[in-house]
Amino acid sequence: MELSSAAERQNFTARPRYDATAGVLIGSECADCGARSWPGRGICNRCGSPRLEQVALAPAGSLQTYTTVHVARPGLAAPYLLGQVRLDDGVRVHAHLRGLAADAHVPLRVRLAFAADLETVPPFHFEPE
């Protein structure tokens, strides 16, 4: 397997993770096996191929599970919600949640939303459709 081309890809921290103008997350898709990932990878997590392209991911999906975080971290006031969303194209994303009812049950349809100020932490979250 030829992996040297993976070293030529953008550093992990430099790869785009979202496009707020288009309202989508940016991930990667393997040209060999079709596996999609978020955030984008340098090497396919399914087949090991370095032939990956940046792709826009589905902006909606199903909330699979979530939890309330009670311990604050820098820049985030507790409590806040984190959840696992299976996007409509099959990619799983761990992200912040907003607007969930206290009695919300999973699975639950959710949609990607962006903060008005992208310097906000986090700049995007998921909320019920």
Contacts in CASP RR format, 6 or more apart in sequence:
PFRMAT RR
TARGET T0000
AUTHOR 0000-0000-0000
METHOD contacts of the structure
MODEL  1
MELSSAAERQNFTARPRYDATAGVLIGSECADCGARSWPGRGICNRCGSP
RLEQVALAPAGSLQTYTTVHVARPGLAAPYLLGQVRLDDGVRVHAHLRGL
AADAHVPLRVRLAFAADLETVPPFHFEPE
1 48 0 8 1.000
1 49 0 8 1.000
2 50 0 8 1.000
3 43 0 8 1.000
3 48 0 8 1.000
3 50 0 8 1.000
4 50 0 8 1.000
5 50 0 8 1.000
5 51 0 8 1.000
6 42 0 8 1.000
6 43 0 8 1.000
6 50 0 8 1.000
9 15 0 8 1.000
9 42 0 8 1.000
9 50 0 8 1.000
9 52 0 8 1.000
12 39 0 8 1.000
12 42 0 8 1.000
15 26 0 8 1.000
15 39 0 8 1.000
15 40 0 8 1.000
15 54 0 8 1.000
16 26 0 8 1.000
16 54 0 8 1.000
17 25 0 8 1.000
17 26 0 8 1.000
17 27 0 8 1.000
17 38 0 8 1.000
17 39 0 8 1.000
17 40 0 8 1.000
18 24 0 8 1.000
18 25 0 8 1.000
18 26 0 8 1.000
18 114 0 8 1.000
18 123 0 8 1.000
18 124 0 8 1.000
19 26 0 8 1.000
19 56 0 8 1.000
20 114 0 8 1.000
20 118 0 8 1.000
20 123 0 8 1.000
20 124 0 8 1.000
22 56 0 8 1.000
23 59 0 8 1.000
23 112 0 8 1.000
23 114 0 8 1.000
24 56 0 8 1.000
24 57 0 8 1.000
24 58 0 8 1.000
24 59 0 8 1.000
24 112 0 8 1.000
25 38 0 8 1.000
25 56 0 8 1.000
25 57 0 8 1.000
25 59 0 8 1.000
25 87 0 8 1.000
25 93 0 8 1.000
25 112 0 8 1.000
25 124 0 8 1.000
26 38 0 8 1.000
26 39 0 8 1.000
26 40 0 8 1.000
26 54 0 8 1.000
26 55 0 8 1.000
26 56 0 8 1.000
26 57 0 8 1.000
27 36 0 8 1.000
27 37 0 8 1.000
27 38 0 8 1.000
27 39 0 8 1.000
27 40 0 8 1.000
27 54 0 8 1.000
27 55 0 8 1.000
27 56 0 8 1.000
27 57 0 8 1.000
27 91 0 8 1.000
28 36 0 8 1.000
28 37 0 8 1.000
28 38 0 8 1.000
28 39 0 8 1.000
28 40 0 8 1.000
28 41 0 8 1.000
28 42 0 8 1.000
28 44 0 8 1.000
28 52 0 8 1.000
28 53 0 8 1.000
28 54 0 8 1.000
28 55 0 8 1.000
29 35 0 8 1.000
29 36 0 8 1.000
29 52 0 8 1.000
29 53 0 8 1.000
29 55 0 8 1.000
30 36 0 8 1.000
30 44 0 8 1.000
30 46 0 8 1.000
30 47 0 8 1.000
30 48 0 8 1.000
30 49 0 8 1.000
30 51 0 8 1.000
30 52 0 8 1.000
31 49 0 8 1.000
31 51 0 8 1.000
31 52 0 8 1.000
31 53 0 8 1.000
32 44 0 8 1.000
32 47 0 8 1.000
32 49 0 8 1.000
32 51 0 8 1.000
33 44 0 8 1.000
33 46 0 8 1.000
33 47 0 8 1.000
33 49 0 8 1.000
34 46 0 8 1.000
35 44 0 8 1.000
35 45 0 8 1.000
35 46 0 8 1.000
35 47 0 8 1.000
36 55 0 8 1.000
36 57 0 8 1.000
36 89 0 8 1.000
36 90 0 8 1.000
36 91 0 8 1.000
37 44 0 8 1.000
37 45 0 8 1.000
37 91 0 8 1.000
38 57 0 8 1.000
38 87 0 8 1.000
38 91 0 8 1.000
38 92 0 8 1.000
38 93 0 8 1.000
40 52 0 8 1.000
40 54 0 8 1.000
41 52 0 8 1.000
42 50 0 8 1.000
42 52 0 8 1.000
43 49 0 8 1.000
43 50 0 8 1.000
43 52 0 8 1.000
44 50 0 8 1.000
44 51 0 8 1.000
44 52 0 8 1.000
57 87 0 8 1.000
57 89 0 8 1.000
57 91 0 8 1.000
57 93 0 8 1.000
58 87 0 8 1.000
58 88 0 8 1.000
58 89 0 8 1.000
58 90 0 8 1.000
58 91 0 8 1.000
59 87 0 8 1.000
59 111 0 8 1.000
59 112 0 8 1.000
60 87 0 8 1.000
60 88 0 8 1.000
60 109 0 8 1.000
60 110 0 8 1.000
60 111 0 8 1.000
60 112 0 8 1.000
60 129 0 8 1.000
61 85 0 8 1.000
61 86 0 8 1.000
61 87 0 8 1.000
61 88 0 8 1.000
61 109 0 8 1.000
61 110 0 8 1.000
61 111 0 8 1.000
62 85 0 8 1.000
62 86 0 8 1.000
62 106 0 8 1.000
62 107 0 8 1.000
62 108 0 8 1.000
62 109 0 8 1.000
62 110 0 8 1.000
63 83 0 8 1.000
63 84 0 8 1.000
63 85 0 8 1.000
63 97 0 8 1.000
63 104 0 8 1.000
63 106 0 8 1.000
63 107 0 8 1.000
63 108 0 8 1.000
63 109 0 8 1.000
63 110 0 8 1.000
63 126 0 8 1.000
64 83 0 8 1.000
64 84 0 8 1.000
64 85 0 8 1.000
64 86 0 8 1.000
64 92 0 8 1.000
64 106 0 8 1.000
64 107 0 8 1.000
65 83 0 8 1.000
65 84 0 8 1.000
65 106 0 8 1.000
66 81 0 8 1.000
66 82 0 8 1.000
66 83 0 8 1.000
66 84 0 8 1.000
66 97 0 8 1.000
66 100 0 8 1.000
66 104 0 8 1.000
66 106 0 8 1.000
67 81 0 8 1.000
67 82 0 8 1.000
67 83 0 8 1.000
68 79 0 8 1.000
68 80 0 8 1.000
68 81 0 8 1.000
69 78 0 8 1.000
69 79 0 8 1.000
69 80 0 8 1.000
69 81 0 8 1.000
69 82 0 8 1.000
70 78 0 8 1.000
70 79 0 8 1.000
71 78 0 8 1.000
72 78 0 8 1.000
75 121 0 8 1.000
76 121 0 8 1.000
76 122 0 8 1.000
80 96 0 8 1.000
81 96 0 8 1.000
81 97 0 8 1.000
81 98 0 8 1.000
81 100 0 8 1.000
82 94 0 8 1.000
82 95 0 8 1.000
82 96 0 8 1.000
82 97 0 8 1.000
83 94 0 8 1.000
83 95 0 8 1.000
83 96 0 8 1.000
83 97 0 8 1.000
83 126 0 8 1.000
84 92 0 8 1.000
84 93 0 8 1.000
84 94 0 8 1.000
85 92 0 8 1.000
85 93 0 8 1.000
85 94 0 8 1.000
85 95 0 8 1.000
85 110 0 8 1.000
85 126 0 8 1.000
86 92 0 8 1.000
87 93 0 8 1.000
93 126 0 8 1.000
95 122 0 8 1.000
95 124 0 8 1.000
95 125 0 8 1.000
95 126 0 8 1.000
96 122 0 8 1.000
96 124 0 8 1.000
96 125 0 8 1.000
96 126 0 8 1.000
97 110 0 8 1.000
97 125 0 8 1.000
97 126 0 8 1.000
97 127 0 8 1.000
98 113 0 8 1.000
98 125 0 8 1.000
98 126 0 8 1.000
98 127 0 8 1.000
99 127 0 8 1.000
99 128 0 8 1.000
100 108 0 8 1.000
100 127 0 8 1.000
100 128 0 8 1.000
101 128 0 8 1.000
104 128 0 8 1.000
108 128 0 8 1.000
109 128 0 8 1.000
109 129 0 8 1.000
110 126 0 8 1.000
110 127 0 8 1.000
110 128 0 8 1.000
110 129 0 8 1.000
111 126 0 8 1.000
111 127 0 8 1.000
111 128 0 8 1.000
111 129 0 8 1.000
112 124 0 8 1.000
112 125 0 8 1.000
112 126 0 8 1.000
113 124 0 8 1.000
113 125 0 8 1.000
113 126 0 8 1.000
113 127 0 8 1.000
114 123 0 8 1.000
114 124 0 8 1.000
115 122 0 8 1.000
115 123 0 8 1.000
115 124 0 8 1.000
115 125 0 8 1.000
END
